[in-house]
């Protein structure tokens, strides 16, 4: 039963609906570095618009739910360990970023974890599908990094920009967890 | 008149006409028209100064940057060698070219906005004071000034002999046209008056035309020349921008200091296209499993 995925999705909904969620939970550089360490996890639950939330949640629920059903031993720790790693990468490598939010880094990681897990376990007939999934993730990253793809989902706030680095960090975490020894 | 005298008269006339045609062809072949139009960043920024004064402080660039992009106005300065104002690209053509350049750089996370500045906002020889006025009006930090130089030559070739027939002037391509275009973009930090980097773009368009069609063809070649030079300019601007970023990282104390504006928010978004692509793949997989 993918209860951790369900719990994360519910939390993201609550953070979005509750007033003042962005100020309390977003990954804000200054506040995080001044000791509000919970933002390393909760920052990923903050979303800047209904469309932003909807598409991120869709991918996380489907990919995360599937990954948790077939590899709970690696998916559940992923939800705990990957978010602060992604957040730390952003704090170190994107100093111009003063605030960040969105589950897409975690979502990309879950898709990658699931694909790698299936490639290690699936029969030959299914491998083409999981390689194609990884190719789609790679293509998205390449297009974003080359500046050829603006934010796929327009944020409600025009000052918000897409952060491809979060997706790259999520991908690396997902592949790493996917390759980890099976429990 | 006897037949002998008749034929001699005709031969003499033919000889005179042939010599006249060859002689005039020589005139046509040596005939060349040249026209040109140009603008200059130096003439705009330093109209009355022979040796520009080097800026005394390094630029401070606050990211994300607001960029203005403009063609420098033609004319200006007291140097009589500059082309007079009034000729060259129309405002619409300039706007279209600048939109193309701006589109290539929008969306980068260190660029907040790119504003097209109409040339009418800049005075010939307006200098940094003029730039400062426009900067405050349109609210940008850094400006990319674009200048150009285009020269067009048209020569008549041996086929132009056919122009002697009226039909030939309409159908025979007796003119060879050559359009050479050079553009330059120089990016300045207005506050410190520092040149951050610059890039050129060049093109050459060669084409033939009939006598009657020469002016129209030259206008077409002029537009094509600017389009191709803009393509080259964009390519070189990207290279120079990357070089500038590397230089800033390696030597920030001598090239430029980077600061970050507050309020720069980022979001991770997967979007409907990514979800739809994965869903399509899953659909294909499901359909193949059912077969």
Interface residues (C-beta under 8 A of the other chain):
Chain A: X44 X47 X48 X51 X52 X55 X56 X58 X59 X90 X94 X95 X96 X97 X98 X99 X100 X101 X102 X103 X104 X105 X107 X108 X111 X126 X129 X132 X133 X136 X140 X147 X150 X151 X152 X153 X155 X157 X159 X160 X161 X162 X163 X166 X167 X170
Chain B: X63 X64 X107 X108 X109 X110 X260 X262 X263 X264 X265 X266 X267 X268 X269 X270 X271 X272 X273 X274 X275 X277 X278 X281 X282 X284 X285
